[in-house]
Amino acid sequence: MNKPVLTEKEKELVEAIRNYKKAKHNPSKELELYVIRLFELLLYEYEED
C-alpha cells in the first residue's frame, strides 16, 4: 500500500494539530485558531496574500 503524499500545507496542518493535542492541559486559543485557519485554507483552497 502506498503512503499518500502530503503537501507542505497539509504537513503543517498535521503538525499543528499534534502540537495542539500535546498541549491539552494548557490549551492555546491562538494555536486552535491557527489550526482552524489552516484547515479552512486547505478545504476551500484560499490563497494567502
mmCIF file of the N, C-alpha and C atoms, coordinates in Angstrom:
data_MODEL
# 
_entry.id   MODEL 
# 
loop_
_atom_site.group_PDB 
_atom_site.id 
_atom_site.type_symbol 
_atom_site.label_atom_id 
_atom_site.label_alt_id 
_atom_site.label_comp_id 
_atom_site.label_asym_id 
_atom_site.label_entity_id 
_atom_site.label_seq_id 
_atom_site.pdbx_PDB_ins_code 
_atom_site.Cartn_x 
_atom_site.Cartn_y 
_atom_site.Cartn_z 
_atom_site.occupancy 
_atom_site.B_iso_or_equiv 
_atom_site.pdbx_formal_charge 
_atom_site.auth_seq_id 
_atom_site.auth_comp_id 
_atom_site.auth_asym_id 
_atom_site.auth_atom_id 
_atom_site.pdbx_PDB_model_num 
ATOM 1   N N  . MET A 1 1  ? 0.843   -1.183 0.000  1.00 0.00 ? 1  MET A N  1 
ATOM 2   C CA . MET A 1 1  ? 0.000   0.000  0.000  1.00 0.00 ? 1  MET A CA 1 
ATOM 3   C C  . MET A 1 1  ? 0.889   1.247  0.000  1.00 0.00 ? 1  MET A C  1 
ATOM 4   N N  . ASN A 1 2  ? 0.577   2.181  -0.875 1.00 0.00 ? 2  ASN A N  1 
ATOM 5   C CA . ASN A 1 2  ? 1.361   3.407  -0.980 1.00 0.00 ? 2  ASN A CA 1 
ATOM 6   C C  . ASN A 1 2  ? 0.891   4.435  0.032  1.00 0.00 ? 2  ASN A C  1 
ATOM 7   N N  . LYS A 1 3  ? 1.850   5.159  0.592  1.00 0.00 ? 3  LYS A N  1 
ATOM 8   C CA . LYS A 1 3  ? 1.517   6.253  1.503  1.00 0.00 ? 3  LYS A CA 1 
ATOM 9   C C  . LYS A 1 3  ? 1.074   7.454  0.683  1.00 0.00 ? 3  LYS A C  1 
ATOM 10  N N  . PRO A 1 4  ? 0.067   8.176  1.151  1.00 0.00 ? 4  PRO A N  1 
ATOM 11  C CA . PRO A 1 4  ? -0.325  9.380  0.418  1.00 0.00 ? 4  PRO A CA 1 
ATOM 12  C C  . PRO A 1 4  ? 0.765   10.450 0.546  1.00 0.00 ? 4  PRO A C  1 
ATOM 13  N N  . VAL A 1 5  ? 0.925   11.233 -0.496 1.00 0.00 ? 5  VAL A N  1 
ATOM 14  C CA . VAL A 1 5  ? 1.901   12.311 -0.496 1.00 0.00 ? 5  VAL A CA 1 
ATOM 15  C C  . VAL A 1 5  ? 1.199   13.577 -0.008 1.00 0.00 ? 5  VAL A C  1 
ATOM 16  N N  . LEU A 1 6  ? 1.769   14.198 1.017  1.00 0.00 ? 6  LEU A N  1 
ATOM 17  C CA . LEU A 1 6  ? 1.177   15.399 1.586  1.00 0.00 ? 6  LEU A CA 1 
ATOM 18  C C  . LEU A 1 6  ? 1.871   16.642 1.056  1.00 0.00 ? 6  LEU A C  1 
ATOM 19  N N  . THR A 1 7  ? 1.090   17.692 0.877  1.00 0.00 ? 7  THR A N  1 
ATOM 20  C CA . THR A 1 7  ? 1.663   18.984 0.508  1.00 0.00 ? 7  THR A CA 1 
ATOM 21  C C  . THR A 1 7  ? 2.262   19.611 1.764  1.00 0.00 ? 7  THR A C  1 
ATOM 22  N N  . GLU A 1 8  ? 2.989   20.698 1.580  1.00 0.00 ? 8  GLU A N  1 
ATOM 23  C CA . GLU A 1 8  ? 3.578   21.387 2.733  1.00 0.00 ? 8  GLU A CA 1 
ATOM 24  C C  . GLU A 1 8  ? 2.502   21.919 3.670  1.00 0.00 ? 8  GLU A C  1 
ATOM 25  N N  . LYS A 1 9  ? 1.411   22.445 3.114  1.00 0.00 ? 9  LYS A N  1 
ATOM 26  C CA . LYS A 1 9  ? 0.312   22.954 3.950  1.00 0.00 ? 9  LYS A CA 1 
ATOM 27  C C  . LYS A 1 9  ? -0.353  21.824 4.729  1.00 0.00 ? 9  LYS A C  1 
ATOM 28  N N  . GLU A 1 10 ? -0.503  20.667 4.114  1.00 0.00 ? 10 GLU A N  1 
ATOM 29  C CA . GLU A 1 10 ? -1.099  19.520 4.805  1.00 0.00 ? 10 GLU A CA 1 
ATOM 30  C C  . GLU A 1 10 ? -0.193  19.045 5.938  1.00 0.00 ? 10 GLU A C  1 
ATOM 31  N N  . LYS A 1 11 ? 1.108   19.009 5.686  1.00 0.00 ? 11 LYS A N  1 
ATOM 32  C CA . LYS A 1 11 ? 2.061   18.633 6.729  1.00 0.00 ? 11 LYS A CA 1 
ATOM 33  C C  . LYS A 1 11 ? 2.011   19.633 7.882  1.00 0.00 ? 11 LYS A C  1 
ATOM 34  N N  . GLU A 1 12 ? 1.903   20.905 7.539  1.00 0.00 ? 12 GLU A N  1 
ATOM 35  C CA . GLU A 1 12 ? 1.824   21.961 8.539  1.00 0.00 ? 12 GLU A CA 1 
ATOM 36  C C  . GLU A 1 12 ? 0.571   21.798 9.401  1.00 0.00 ? 12 GLU A C  1 
ATOM 37  N N  . LEU A 1 13 ? -0.542  21.457 8.766  1.00 0.00 ? 13 LEU A N  1 
ATOM 38  C CA . LEU A 1 13 ? -1.792  21.237 9.497  1.00 0.00 ? 13 LEU A CA 1 
ATOM 39  C C  . LEU A 1 13 ? -1.669  20.056 10.451 1.00 0.00 ? 13 LEU A C  1 
ATOM 40  N N  . VAL A 1 14 ? -1.120  18.960 9.991  1.00 0.00 ? 14 VAL A N  1 
ATOM 41  C CA . VAL A 1 14 ? -0.949  17.774 10.837 1.00 0.00 ? 14 VAL A CA 1 
ATOM 42  C C  . VAL A 1 14 ? -0.067  18.108 12.034 1.00 0.00 ? 14 VAL A C  1 
ATOM 43  N N  . GLU A 1 15 ? 1.024   18.810 11.798 1.00 0.00 ? 15 GLU A N  1 
ATOM 44  C CA . GLU A 1 15 ? 1.938   19.174 12.885 1.00 0.00 ? 15 GLU A CA 1 
ATOM 45  C C  . GLU A 1 15 ? 1.258   20.115 13.881 1.00 0.00 ? 15 GLU A C  1 
ATOM 46  N N  . ALA A 1 16 ? 0.489   21.070 13.381 1.00 0.00 ? 16 ALA A N  1 
ATOM 47  C CA . ALA A 1 16 ? -0.218  21.999 14.257 1.00 0.00 ? 16 ALA A CA 1 
ATOM 48  C C  . ALA A 1 16 ? -1.248  21.267 15.116 1.00 0.00 ? 16 ALA A C  1 
ATOM 49  N N  . ILE A 1 17 ? -1.948  20.299 14.534 1.00 0.00 ? 17 ILE A N  1 
ATOM 50  C CA . ILE A 1 17 ? -2.921  19.506 15.291 1.00 0.00 ? 17 ILE A CA 1 
ATOM 51  C C  . ILE A 1 17 ? -2.206  18.698 16.363 1.00 0.00 ? 17 ILE A C  1 
ATOM 52  N N  . ARG A 1 18 ? -1.086  18.101 16.027 1.00 0.00 ? 18 ARG A N  1 
ATOM 53  C CA . ARG A 1 18 ? -0.312  17.334 17.015 1.00 0.00 ? 18 ARG A CA 1 
ATOM 54  C C  . ARG A 1 18 ? 0.129   18.228 18.168 1.00 0.00 ? 18 ARG A C  1 
ATOM 55  N N  . ASN A 1 19 ? 0.613   19.411 17.846 1.00 0.00 ? 19 ASN A N  1 
ATOM 56  C CA . ASN A 1 19 ? 1.039   20.347 18.893 1.00 0.00 ? 19 ASN A CA 1 
ATOM 57  C C  . ASN A 1 19 ? -0.132  20.766 19.769 1.00 0.00 ? 19 ASN A C  1 
ATOM 58  N N  . TYR A 1 20 ? -1.280  20.991 19.146 1.00 0.00 ? 20 TYR A N  1 
ATOM 59  C CA . TYR A 1 20 ? -2.472  21.375 19.909 1.00 0.00 ? 20 TYR A CA 1 
ATOM 60  C C  . TYR A 1 20 ? -2.887  20.256 20.863 1.00 0.00 ? 20 TYR A C  1 
ATOM 61  N N  . LYS A 1 21 ? -2.861  19.021 20.373 1.00 0.00 ? 21 LYS A N  1 
ATOM 62  C CA . LYS A 1 21 ? -3.253  17.888 21.209 1.00 0.00 ? 21 LYS A CA 1 
ATOM 63  C C  . LYS A 1 21 ? -2.263  17.652 22.348 1.00 0.00 ? 21 LYS A C  1 
ATOM 64  N N  . LYS A 1 22 ? -0.984  17.913 22.120 1.00 0.00 ? 22 LYS A N  1 
ATOM 65  C CA . LYS A 1 22 ? 0.033   17.765 23.165 1.00 0.00 ? 22 LYS A CA 1 
ATOM 66  C C  . LYS A 1 22 ? -0.178  18.783 24.281 1.00 0.00 ? 22 LYS A C  1 
ATOM 67  N N  . ALA A 1 23 ? -0.763  19.916 23.950 1.00 0.00 ? 23 ALA A N  1 
ATOM 68  C CA . ALA A 1 23 ? -0.971  20.997 24.914 1.00 0.00 ? 23 ALA A CA 1 
ATOM 69  C C  . ALA A 1 23 ? -2.355  20.943 25.546 1.00 0.00 ? 23 ALA A C  1 
ATOM 70  N N  . LYS A 1 24 ? -2.947  19.761 25.636 1.00 0.00 ? 24 LYS A N  1 
ATOM 71  C CA . LYS A 1 24 ? -4.328  19.650 26.110 1.00 0.00 ? 24 LYS A CA 1 
ATOM 72  C C  . LYS A 1 24 ? -4.521  20.142 27.545 1.00 0.00 ? 24 LYS A C  1 
ATOM 73  N N  . HIS A 1 25 ? -3.467  20.095 28.366 1.00 0.00 ? 25 HIS A N  1 
ATOM 74  C CA . HIS A 1 25 ? -3.589  20.577 29.738 1.00 0.00 ? 25 HIS A CA 1 
ATOM 75  C C  . HIS A 1 25 ? -3.330  22.071 29.842 1.00 0.00 ? 25 HIS A C  1 
ATOM 76  N N  . ASN A 1 26 ? -2.815  22.647 28.779 1.00 0.00 ? 26 ASN A N  1 
ATOM 77  C CA . ASN A 1 26 ? -2.559  24.087 28.723 1.00 0.00 ? 26 ASN A CA 1 
ATOM 78  C C  . ASN A 1 26 ? -2.950  24.574 27.329 1.00 0.00 ? 26 ASN A C  1 
ATOM 79  N N  . PRO A 1 27 ? -4.246  24.551 27.027 1.00 0.00 ? 27 PRO A N  1 
ATOM 80  C CA . PRO A 1 27 ? -4.683  24.869 25.658 1.00 0.00 ? 27 PRO A CA 1 
ATOM 81  C C  . PRO A 1 27 ? -4.383  26.316 25.260 1.00 0.00 ? 27 PRO A C  1 
ATOM 82  N N  . SER A 1 28 ? -4.067  26.481 24.002 1.00 0.00 ? 28 SER A N  1 
ATOM 83  C CA . SER A 1 28 ? -3.774  27.793 23.447 1.00 0.00 ? 28 SER A CA 1 
ATOM 84  C C  . SER A 1 28 ? -4.865  28.161 22.444 1.00 0.00 ? 28 SER A C  1 
ATOM 85  N N  . LYS A 1 29 ? -5.564  29.237 22.706 1.00 0.00 ? 29 LYS A N  1 
ATOM 86  C CA . LYS A 1 29 ? -6.607  29.695 21.787 1.00 0.00 ? 29 LYS A CA 1 
ATOM 87  C C  . LYS A 1 29 ? -5.998  30.089 20.437 1.00 0.00 ? 29 LYS A C  1 
ATOM 88  N N  . GLU A 1 30 ? -4.807  30.688 20.485 1.00 0.00 ? 30 GLU A N  1 
ATOM 89  C CA . GLU A 1 30 ? -4.148  31.095 19.248 1.00 0.00 ? 30 GLU A CA 1 
ATOM 90  C C  . GLU A 1 30 ? -3.809  29.880 18.385 1.00 0.00 ? 30 GLU A C  1 
ATOM 91  N N  . LEU A 1 31 ? -3.317  28.816 19.023 1.00 0.00 ? 31 LEU A N  1 
ATOM 92  C CA . LEU A 1 31 ? -2.985  27.604 18.272 1.00 0.00 ? 31 LEU A CA 1 
ATOM 93  C C  . LEU A 1 31 ? -4.245  26.958 17.701 1.00 0.00 ? 31 LEU A C  1 
ATOM 94  N N  . GLU A 1 32 ? -5.315  26.976 18.477 1.00 0.00 ? 32 GLU A N  1 
ATOM 95  C CA . GLU A 1 32 ? -6.582  26.428 17.988 1.00 0.00 ? 32 GLU A CA 1 
ATOM 96  C C  . GLU A 1 32 ? -7.062  27.204 16.757 1.00 0.00 ? 32 GLU A C  1 
ATOM 97  N N  . LEU A 1 33 ? -6.987  28.515 16.810 1.00 0.00 ? 33 LEU A N  1 
ATOM 98  C CA . LEU A 1 33 ? -7.408  29.340 15.678 1.00 0.00 ? 33 LEU A CA 1 
ATOM 99  C C  . LEU A 1 33 ? -6.496  29.131 14.469 1.00 0.00 ? 33 LEU A C  1 
ATOM 100 N N  . TYR A 1 34 ? -5.207  28.908 14.717 1.00 0.00 ? 34 TYR A N  1 
ATOM 101 C CA . TYR A 1 34 ? -4.258  28.631 13.643 1.00 0.00 ? 34 TYR A CA 1 
ATOM 102 C C  . TYR A 1 34 ? -4.615  27.319 12.933 1.00 0.00 ? 34 TYR A C  1 
ATOM 103 N N  . VAL A 1 35 ? -4.950  26.291 13.723 1.00 0.00 ? 35 VAL A N  1 
ATOM 104 C CA . VAL A 1 35 ? -5.342  25.001 13.156 1.00 0.00 ? 35 VAL A CA 1 
ATOM 105 C C  . VAL A 1 35 ? -6.598  25.163 12.303 1.00 0.00 ? 35 VAL A C  1 
ATOM 106 N N  . ILE A 1 36 ? -7.566  25.894 12.819 1.00 0.00 ? 36 ILE A N  1 
ATOM 107 C CA . ILE A 1 36 ? -8.816  26.113 12.088 1.00 0.00 ? 36 ILE A CA 1 
ATOM 108 C C  . ILE A 1 36 ? -8.543  26.868 10.784 1.00 0.00 ? 36 ILE A C  1 
ATOM 109 N N  . ARG A 1 37 ? -7.685  27.872 10.851 1.00 0.00 ? 37 ARG A N  1 
ATOM 110 C CA . ARG A 1 37 ? -7.360  28.670 9.656  1.00 0.00 ? 37 ARG A CA 1 
ATOM 111 C C  . ARG A 1 37 ? -6.678  27.802 8.592  1.00 0.00 ? 37 ARG A C  1 
ATOM 112 N N  . LEU A 1 38 ? -5.715  26.980 9.013  1.00 0.00 ? 38 LEU A N  1 
ATOM 113 C CA . LEU A 1 38 ? -5.052  26.093 8.056  1.00 0.00 ? 38 LEU A CA 1 
ATOM 114 C C  . LEU A 1 38 ? -6.043  25.131 7.418  1.00 0.00 ? 38 LEU A C  1 
ATOM 115 N N  . PHE A 1 39 ? -6.927  24.573 8.249  1.00 0.00 ? 39 PHE A N  1 
ATOM 116 C CA . PHE A 1 39 ? -7.936  23.651 7.735  1.00 0.00 ? 39 PHE A CA 1 
ATOM 117 C C  . PHE A 1 39 ? -8.813  24.331 6.691  1.00 0.00 ? 39 PHE A C  1 
ATOM 118 N N  . GLU A 1 40 ? -9.262  25.539 6.997  1.00 0.00 ? 40 GLU A N  1 
ATOM 119 C CA . GLU A 1 40 ? -10.113 26.271 6.057  1.00 0.00 ? 40 GLU A CA 1 
ATOM 120 C C  . GLU A 1 40 ? -9.360  26.611 4.767  1.00 0.00 ? 40 GLU A C  1 
ATOM 121 N N  . LEU A 1 41 ? -8.095  26.964 4.894  1.00 0.00 ? 41 LEU A N  1 
ATOM 122 C CA . LEU A 1 41 ? -7.302  27.244 3.691  1.00 0.00 ? 41 LEU A CA 1 
ATOM 123 C C  . LEU A 1 41 ? -7.246  26.027 2.787  1.00 0.00 ? 41 LEU A C  1 
ATOM 124 N N  . LEU A 1 42 ? -7.038  24.867 3.375  1.00 0.00 ? 42 LEU A N  1 
ATOM 125 C CA . LEU A 1 42 ? -6.973  23.638 2.582  1.00 0.00 ? 42 LEU A CA 1 
ATOM 126 C C  . LEU A 1 42 ? -8.342  23.233 2.057  1.00 0.00 ? 42 LEU A C  1 
ATOM 127 N N  . LEU A 1 43 ? -9.355  23.361 2.886  1.00 0.00 ? 43 LEU A N  1 
ATOM 128 C CA . LEU A 1 43 ? -10.689 22.945 2.499  1.00 0.00 ? 43 LEU A CA 1 
ATOM 129 C C  . LEU A 1 43 ? -11.235 23.786 1.348  1.00 0.00 ? 43 LEU A C  1 
ATOM 130 N N  . TYR A 1 44 ? -11.055 25.084 1.442  1.00 0.00 ? 44 TYR A N  1 
ATOM 131 C CA . TYR A 1 44 ? -11.625 25.974 0.430  1.00 0.00 ? 44 TYR A CA 1 
ATOM 132 C C  . TYR A 1 44 ? -10.601 26.464 -0.578 1.00 0.00 ? 44 TYR A C  1 
ATOM 133 N N  . GLU A 1 45 ? -9.347  26.010 -0.434 1.00 0.00 ? 45 GLU A N  1 
ATOM 134 C CA . GLU A 1 45 ? -8.259  26.355 -1.348 1.00 0.00 ? 45 GLU A CA 1 
ATOM 135 C C  . GLU A 1 45 ? -8.080  27.847 -1.527 1.00 0.00 ? 45 GLU A C  1 
ATOM 136 N N  . TYR A 1 46 ? -8.163  28.582 -0.411 1.00 0.00 ? 46 TYR A N  1 
ATOM 137 C CA . TYR A 1 46 ? -7.879  30.008 -0.446 1.00 0.00 ? 46 TYR A CA 1 
ATOM 138 C C  . TYR A 1 46 ? -6.393  30.211 -0.623 1.00 0.00 ? 46 TYR A C  1 
ATOM 139 N N  . GLU A 1 47 ? -6.038  31.248 -1.310 1.00 0.00 ? 47 GLU A N  1 
ATOM 140 C CA . GLU A 1 47 ? -4.637  31.610 -1.465 1.00 0.00 ? 47 GLU A CA 1 
ATOM 141 C C  . GLU A 1 47 ? -4.340  32.734 -0.492 1.00 0.00 ? 47 GLU A C  1 
ATOM 142 N N  . GLU A 1 48 ? -3.246  32.577 0.280  1.00 0.00 ? 48 GLU A N  1 
ATOM 143 C CA . GLU A 1 48 ? -2.843  33.651 1.181  1.00 0.00 ? 48 GLU A CA 1 
ATOM 144 C C  . GLU A 1 48 ? -2.179  34.745 0.373  1.00 0.00 ? 48 GLU A C  1 
ATOM 145 N N  . ASP A 1 49 ? -2.434  35.968 0.763  1.00 0.00 ? 49 ASP A N  1 
ATOM 146 C CA . ASP A 1 49 ? -1.823  37.115 0.060  1.00 0.00 ? 49 ASP A CA 1 
ATOM 147 C C  . ASP A 1 49 ? -0.440  37.381 0.589  1.00 0.00 ? 49 ASP A C  1 
# 
